[in-house]
Amino acid sequence: MKKIKFLYSILSHYRKKLFKIFIFEIYYSVIYWQSGNFFKNQNDDVRTDTVPCPYYFIHKIAKFIKKEKIGSVVDLGCGFGRITNFLHDKTEAEIHGYEIDKEVFDVAQKNSRKKVIIKFDDILKLNSESVDFECFILNDPLKKKADLELLIKKIQLGKDSFNKIYYLITINVDKDKNYIFEGKKILKTVSAGDNKNVTFYRN
């Protein structure tokens, strides 16, 4: 039932890239059948639901990581591990993930590749030592704008101390949250519908 609901969501919300998204979804869903075609409704007002990112978007992210020769990536709110497993298989980067929901984390751990490191932790509690990655992926994990602002500020403060280039990749972030990323350079956006896009930023 949840797989049907997700496919319906694709048909209704990703209309600009419907054919490509549908083909990628079918193809990789067969390959990764156990990990990430279902999702969980969150019961709090802090985090968004664990909705899987379309494989077409993850394919674009993998190409970007390889092109920029990014060595380390963290998925902040990795859910069931759809993104982390795909990037492990398609790139040479070191892949990490954070997930706060214990039930979801357990599934991600069970299905994750051996070299993928997933931590059971709250991304809002990240500190400067926790953000020593080259690339951060956010599949709009937080409902409250203030929480997302705090998270981005922590990343920026932590990375500024290293004085290195870093990247932010946002997935399906609502337009009214875009101001949070002002000051970051937009390298590319792939849009599939209203608020259905993946955007690549650099500091």
N, C-alpha and C positions, 0 to 999 in steps of 0.2 A: 504493500500500500504506500509506504514512504517513497519507494523508488518511483512509483507512478506519480506521486505528488511532486517529486523533484523534476521528473520529465515534463510534467505540465507547467511547472515554473519556468523551465527553459523555453518552452513554446510561447509562453505569454510574455516573458520579460526580456528575452535575448533575441528579439526579432531581427535586429540589424545584421547579426552574424549567425542566423539560425541554422543554416545548412552546415557550416563549418563546425559549429558547436555541437550539433546533433551527431555528426559523423565522428568527431573526436570522443564524444561521450559514449557512444555505443562501442567503439573500438577499444578504448581503454577500460571501460566498465567490465568488459569480458576478461581483460588481462588482470585487472585489480578488483575482482569481484567482491572480495571480503572486506575491502578497506575504503569506505567512504561514500557509498551511494545512498546511505540513510543518514538521518540527522536527528538531533535531540532538541526538543523545545526547552529553553532555559526558563526557570521559574523565578528569576530575580530581575530587578530593573537595572542591573549594572551591565550585564553581558548580553550580546545578541545570540540568536540561536546558532547551533552548530550546523550551518548549511554548507555543504561541500562546494568548493570552487570548481567551475567547469574545467574540464581537462584542456580545452582549447586555450584558456587563459594560462594554465600551468605550463603548457607547451611554449607559449610566448615568453613566460618567465624563465624557463630553462634556456631558451635561445639567448635571452638577454644576459643571463649569468655566464654563459659560455663566451659570448661576444666580449663582455667586459672583463673576463678572466677573474671573476670574483671567487675568492678562496674560502669564505665562510658565510653561511646564511642561517638566519633564525626565523622561524615561523612563530609569531607571537599570537598564540591562541590557535594551536595546530589542529585542534579537533581530533578526528579519527586518524590523521596522518596521511591523508590523500596527497597533499602538497609535498610533505617531507619525503615520502617514499618515491614519488615521481622524480623529484630533483636529485635524490640519491642515485637513481637509475640512469638519469640522462645528463648529469653534470659531474665534474670532478671536485665540486665544492664540498666542504665539510658541512653537514646538515644538522641543525638543532631545532628543537621545538619546545614550546611551553604550553601547558594545558592545566587549567585549574579544576575542571570537573573530573572527579575521581573515576566515575564510570566511563567517561569518554577517554580519559588518560589510559585506563587499563586496556581498552580496545586498541588504542594507538600503540601501546607498548607491545601487546601481543602480536600485532601485524607489522611492526616496524622492521626495517632492514637492520642488520647487525651493526652497521656503522652509523646509523642515525641515533642521535642522543636526544631523548625527550625527557623533560623535567616536569614533575608535578609541582607547579608553583603558580603564584599570582603575578601576572605581568605588570600589575600596578606597583609591585614591590621591587621592581628592578632597581639596581644601583649601578654606579659607574663601572664596577667590575663585571657586572652581568651583561653589559652592552658592547663587549669587545668583539663585535662581528662586523663584517664589511657590508652586509646587506640585511635589512629587516623587512619582513613580509607581514602585512596586516590585512586580514580578510574582515574588515570592519568589526573587530571583536567587542567593541564597547558601545553601549547605548548612550551613555552620557557624554556630551561634548567635553565637559570639564575633565573627565577621566582620560579621554583621548589626548586632550591638550597636555595633561600632566605626563602621559606616557611619552609623547613626542619631545617634550622639554627634557625629560630624563635622558632620552637617547641623545639628544643634541648636546647636553651638558657633558655626558660621558664621552662622546666622540670628540668634542672640542678639545678635551684634555689630551687626546692622542694626536690631534692635528693631522688627521688623515681623511681622505675621501671616503664617504660611505653612501649607501643607497637605501632608499625607502621604496617599497613596492606596495601600493594600496589596491585592494580588491573590493569593488562594490561599495565604496564609501559614499554616503549620502552627500549631495551637493552642498548642503548647508554646513558641512564639516570641512569643506575645502580650504577655508581660511586658515585652518590649523597648520597647513603645509606651506603657507606664504613664506617666502624667503628661500624656499628650496627650488632648485632648477628642475623644471619638467623636461624630461628627456623624450618621453613618448607616452601616448595614451591609446589604448585599444578599446573602442566603445562598441557595445553590443545592444544597448538600449538605455532607457532612463535609469540612471544610477547603477547601471551594469557595465562596469569598465575596470580595466586594470591600468594603473598609472605608475610610471617609473620616474622617481625623483633622485636627484643628487644634491648633496650639500653644497 
